[in-house]
Amino acid sequence: MQMTEHRHETHPEIVKRLKRAEGHLKSVIAMIEGGRPCLDIAQQLHAVEKAISQAKRALIQDHLDHCLEDAVGALPRDQRHSIDAFKAITKYL
């Protein structure tokens, strides 16, 4: 299978979110190594999970908005209901 390059307008924002998660993760490691309280560590781990989850959600929604549209092509408004519903449900990932 041939890989093609995919770049979308939202990718810089996704990278920003992942770098934020990377920073939180480095903080978590330092906190563990430094013997910080478990509650503080758990709070930072929660921030890491949230940042990664938001990045994943943004990537999937972007993919559906652009790539699915490209695959299906332009459809008349009356035929878009299923695609629009599919896109909408991804907000709950």
MODELLER restraints for C-alpha pairs under 7 A, 6 or more apart:
rsr = mdl.restraints
at = mdl.atoms
rsr.add(forms.Gaussian(group=physical.xy_distance, feature=features.Distance(at['CA:14:A'], at['CA:55:A']), mean=5.22, stdev=0.5))
rsr.add(forms.Gaussian(group=physical.xy_distance, feature=features.Distance(at['CA:14:A'], at['CA:58:A']), mean=6.90, stdev=0.5))
rsr.add(forms.Gaussian(group=physical.xy_distance, feature=features.Distance(at['CA:17:A'], at['CA:51:A']), mean=5.86, stdev=0.5))
rsr.add(forms.Gaussian(group=physical.xy_distance, feature=features.Distance(at['CA:17:A'], at['CA:55:A']), mean=5.92, stdev=0.5))
rsr.add(forms.Gaussian(group=physical.xy_distance, feature=features.Distance(at['CA:18:A'], at['CA:51:A']), mean=6.64, stdev=0.5))
rsr.add(forms.Gaussian(group=physical.xy_distance, feature=features.Distance(at['CA:18:A'], at['CA:52:A']), mean=6.20, stdev=0.5))
rsr.add(forms.Gaussian(group=physical.xy_distance, feature=features.Distance(at['CA:18:A'], at['CA:55:A']), mean=6.54, stdev=0.5))
rsr.add(forms.Gaussian(group=physical.xy_distance, feature=features.Distance(at['CA:20:A'], at['CA:51:A']), mean=6.99, stdev=0.5))
rsr.add(forms.Gaussian(group=physical.xy_distance, feature=features.Distance(at['CA:21:A'], at['CA:48:A']), mean=4.81, stdev=0.5))
rsr.add(forms.Gaussian(group=physical.xy_distance, feature=features.Distance(at['CA:21:A'], at['CA:51:A']), mean=5.38, stdev=0.5))
rsr.add(forms.Gaussian(group=physical.xy_distance, feature=features.Distance(at['CA:21:A'], at['CA:52:A']), mean=6.31, stdev=0.5))
rsr.add(forms.Gaussian(group=physical.xy_distance, feature=features.Distance(at['CA:24:A'], at['CA:44:A']), mean=6.32, stdev=0.5))
rsr.add(forms.Gaussian(group=physical.xy_distance, feature=features.Distance(at['CA:24:A'], at['CA:47:A']), mean=6.85, stdev=0.5))
rsr.add(forms.Gaussian(group=physical.xy_distance, feature=features.Distance(at['CA:24:A'], at['CA:48:A']), mean=5.70, stdev=0.5))
rsr.add(forms.Gaussian(group=physical.xy_distance, feature=features.Distance(at['CA:25:A'], at['CA:48:A']), mean=6.14, stdev=0.5))
rsr.add(forms.Gaussian(group=physical.xy_distance, feature=features.Distance(at['CA:28:A'], at['CA:41:A']), mean=5.90, stdev=0.5))
rsr.add(forms.Gaussian(group=physical.xy_distance, feature=features.Distance(at['CA:28:A'], at['CA:44:A']), mean=6.09, stdev=0.5))
rsr.add(forms.Gaussian(group=physical.xy_distance, feature=features.Distance(at['CA:28:A'], at['CA:45:A']), mean=6.63, stdev=0.5))
rsr.add(forms.Gaussian(group=physical.xy_distance, feature=features.Distance(at['CA:31:A'], at['CA:41:A']), mean=6.50, stdev=0.5))
rsr.add(forms.Gaussian(group=physical.xy_distance, feature=features.Distance(at['CA:57:A'], at['CA:93:A']), mean=6.67, stdev=0.5))
rsr.add(forms.Gaussian(group=physical.xy_distance, feature=features.Distance(at['CA:61:A'], at['CA:90:A']), mean=6.62, stdev=0.5))
rsr.add(forms.Gaussian(group=physical.xy_distance, feature=features.Distance(at['CA:64:A'], at['CA:87:A']), mean=6.41, stdev=0.5))
